[in-house]
Amino acid sequence: MLTAKGLFQEIIDNDESFRLFCSIAASGEAQGGWENGRIASLVPPGMRDMVPKITRHGADEDKHGRIFNALLKKRGLDPVPVPPDTDYTMLLEKRGIGLAHDKLRRDEPLTERDVVVYLAHSRVTEQRAADQMIMLVTYFGDHPELGKAIRMIDNDETNHLAYCHEELLRLNHEGHGRLIQRVLRESALAEIEVYRDVSLAVMGHMGRILGWSRAKSAVLAAGIHAMYVWERAAGWHKMVDLRMPERRDALGGPMTPAPAF
């Protein structure tokens, strides 16, 4: 019987599939670090109090990218180019979700609306990241090779999600409620489609590396499509609700270092 734990175990046990997995993860985290760094430098004057938290968010993402690259190095592996069909961040941008990289490359201050869009988009993608890390910690939190890294990233992703909730609730009280809800809904519905497509692409690449049978690949693809149908019907609501988190001011302190990596 196929299980998430068994599937991931198969991926991390093979050097080539592990190399692709870590390369995809490291690339995505590095892109997130760059985006947050640029946003921090372009925040409009009236919202400058957010700069330390946005900067911390970006620093965490950069740290995660270094962790995945360090995991590769520990096995004596080099990163591989990320296949375009697995590039979650860029595929979201092509759907018009979040702030376009062209905008972030210009040295022009962002607007308040831009910052709201950034936070709403982050709330959706950080939910996905947090859910994935919860799953990985459940199955591999005590893994001798991956456990420490996974637990550290999981803690950071929980902080990022709490930060998004708290900041969006504050901006809601300041009169941005309609924009927040609209962007949250648009982002969530687009994200679940992109996540489905990326999941299918990643499983396709892994299947070729690991020599999966057509039957096994078909079962995995069916599971991905079934998850999409559920998320499209109801699951996306989890990505758009806002509630005050238990962790308040989650990004208000110093970044947790990763000396072991």
C-alpha positions in Angstrom: 0.0 0.0 0.0 1.3 3.4 -1.0 1.7 5.8 1.9 3.2 9.3 2.2 5.8 8.1 4.5 6.8 5.2 2.3 6.9 7.4 -0.8 9.1 10.0 0.8 11.3 7.3 2.3 11.9 6.0 -1.2 12.8 9.4 -2.4 15.3 10.2 0.3 17.0 6.8 0.1 18.0 7.3 -3.5 20.8 9.9 -4.1 19.4 11.1 -7.4 15.8 11.6 -6.3 17.1 13.1 -3.0 19.2 15.5 -5.0 16.2 16.6 -7.1 14.1 17.0 -4.0 16.6 19.2 -2.1 17.4 21.2 -5.2 13.7 22.1 -5.8 13.3 22.9 -2.1 16.5 25.0 -1.9 15.6 27.0 -5.1 12.1 27.8 -3.8 13.4 29.0 -0.4 16.1 31.1 -2.1 13.5 32.8 -4.3 11.4 33.5 -1.2 14.4 35.0 0.5 15.1 37.3 -2.4 11.4 38.4 -2.7 11.1 39.3 1.0 14.4 41.1 0.9 13.3 43.2 -2.1 9.9 43.9 -0.5 11.6 45.0 2.7 13.7 47.5 0.8 10.7 48.9 -1.1 8.1 49.2 1.7 6.3 52.5 1.5 7.1 55.1 4.2 3.8 54.7 6.1 4.5 51.0 6.7 8.2 51.0 7.6 7.4 49.5 11.0 7.0 46.2 9.1 10.5 46.2 7.6 12.2 44.2 10.4 9.6 41.4 10.2 9.7 41.2 6.4 13.5 41.2 6.6 13.4 38.4 9.2 11.0 36.4 7.0 13.5 36.7 4.1 16.4 35.7 6.3 14.6 32.6 7.4 13.9 31.6 3.8 17.5 32.1 2.9 18.5 29.9 5.9 16.2 27.2 4.7 17.8 27.2 1.2 21.2 26.9 2.9 20.0 24.0 5.0 18.8 22.0 1.9 22.1 22.7 0.1 23.9 21.6 3.3 22.0 18.3 3.3 23.1 17.7 -0.3 26.7 18.5 0.6 26.6 16.1 3.6 25.9 13.3 1.0 28.6 14.6 -1.4 25.9 15.7 -3.9 25.7 18.9 -5.9 22.4 20.7 -6.7 20.8 20.1 -10.1 18.8 22.6 -12.2 15.2 22.8 -11.2 12.9 21.6 -14.0 10.6 24.5 -15.0 7.4 22.5 -14.4 8.4 22.1 -10.7 9.1 25.8 -10.1 6.2 26.5 -7.7 7.1 30.2 -7.2 7.5 31.1 -10.8 4.3 29.3 -11.8 2.4 31.2 -9.2 3.8 34.4 -10.6 2.8 33.5 -14.1 -0.8 33.2 -12.8 -0.5 36.7 -11.5 -0.4 35.7 -7.8 1.8 37.8 -5.5 4.0 40.6 -6.6 5.7 40.3 -10.0 9.5 40.0 -10.0 9.7 42.8 -12.6 8.1 45.1 -10.0 10.4 44.0 -7.3 13.5 44.6 -9.5 12.6 48.2 -9.9 13.8 50.7 -7.3 10.3 52.2 -6.9 8.5 52.2 -3.5 5.6 49.7 -3.2 2.1 50.9 -2.4 0.1 49.9 0.7 -2.0 47.8 -1.7 1.2 46.0 -2.8 2.1 45.1 0.8 -1.5 43.8 1.4 -1.2 41.6 -1.7 2.2 40.3 -0.6 0.9 39.4 2.9 -2.3 37.7 1.5 -0.3 35.7 -1.0 2.2 34.8 1.8 -0.6 33.7 4.1 -1.8 31.2 1.4 1.7 29.8 0.5 2.8 29.7 4.1 -0.2 27.6 5.0 0.9 25.1 2.3 4.5 25.1 3.7 3.4 24.7 7.3 1.1 21.8 6.4 3.9 20.1 4.5 6.4 20.5 7.3 3.9 19.1 9.9 3.6 16.0 7.7 7.4 15.7 7.4 8.0 16.2 11.1 5.3 13.5 11.9 7.1 10.9 9.7 10.8 12.0 9.8 11.2 14.4 12.8 13.5 11.8 14.4 15.3 10.8 11.2 19.1 10.8 11.9 19.9 12.7 8.6 16.9 15.0 8.2 15.2 15.3 11.6 17.0 18.3 13.0 16.7 20.3 9.7 13.0 19.4 9.3 12.1 20.4 12.9 14.0 23.7 12.5 12.2 24.6 9.3 8.9 23.5 10.7 9.3 26.0 13.6 10.1 28.8 11.2 7.1 28.1 9.0 4.8 28.1 12.0 6.2 31.6 12.8 5.7 32.8 9.3 2.1 31.7 9.2 1.4 33.3 12.6 3.0 36.6 11.3 0.8 36.6 8.2 -2.3 36.1 10.3 -1.5 38.8 12.8 -0.4 41.4 10.2 -3.5 40.8 8.0 -5.8 41.1 10.9 -4.2 44.4 11.8 -4.5 45.6 8.2 -8.1 44.5 8.2 -8.8 46.7 11.1 -7.2 49.6 9.3 -9.7 49.3 6.4 -8.1 46.8 4.0 -10.6 44.0 4.6 -12.3 43.8 1.2 -8.9 43.7 -0.6 -7.6 41.1 1.8 -10.5 38.7 1.3 -10.5 39.1 -2.4 -6.7 38.5 -2.8 -6.8 35.6 -0.3 -9.5 33.9 -2.3 -7.9 34.5 -5.7 -4.5 33.3 -4.3 -5.9 30.2 -2.7 -7.8 29.0 -5.8 -4.8 29.6 -8.0 -2.4 28.0 -5.6 -4.2 24.7 -5.4 -4.1 24.4 -9.2 -0.4 25.2 -9.3 0.3 22.9 -6.4 -1.5 20.1 -8.2 0.5 20.7 -11.4 3.8 20.9 -9.6 3.0 17.8 -7.6 2.2 15.9 -10.8 5.5 17.2 -12.3 7.6 16.3 -9.3 6.1 12.8 -9.1 6.7 12.4 -12.9 10.4 13.3 -12.5 10.8 11.1 -9.4 9.1 8.2 -11.1 11.5 8.3 -14.0 14.5 8.4 -11.6 13.2 5.6 -9.4 11.7 3.5 -12.2 8.2 3.4 -10.9 5.7 1.3 -12.9 2.9 2.8 -14.9 0.4 1.5 -12.4 2.2 3.1 -9.4 2.5 6.4 -11.2 -1.2 6.2 -12.2 -2.2 5.6 -8.6 -0.1 8.6 -7.3 -1.5 10.9 -10.1 -5.0 9.8 -9.1 -4.3 10.7 -5.5 -3.0 14.1 -6.5 -6.1 14.8 -8.6 -8.4 13.6 -5.8 -6.7 16.0 -3.4 -7.1 18.9 -5.8 -10.9 18.1 -6.2 -11.3 18.2 -2.4 -9.3 21.4 -2.1 -11.2 23.0 -4.9 -14.5 22.1 -3.3 -13.8 22.9 0.4 -10.1 22.6 1.4 -9.2 26.1 0.1 -11.3 27.7 2.9 -8.5 26.8 5.4 -6.1 29.0 3.4 -8.3 32.2 3.6 -9.6 32.3 7.2 -7.9 34.7 9.6 -7.5 34.2 13.3 -5.3 35.6 16.0 -2.4 33.1 16.3 -1.1 31.7 19.6 2.4 32.9 18.7 2.2 36.7 18.9 4.9 38.9 17.3 6.4 35.7 15.9 9.0 37.5 13.8 9.7 40.2 16.2 12.9 38.7 17.7 16.2 37.6 16.4 16.4 34.8 13.8 17.1 31.3 15.1 20.5 30.4 13.8 21.3 27.0 12.2 24.9 26.3 13.4 24.8 22.7 12.5 24.2 23.4 8.8 
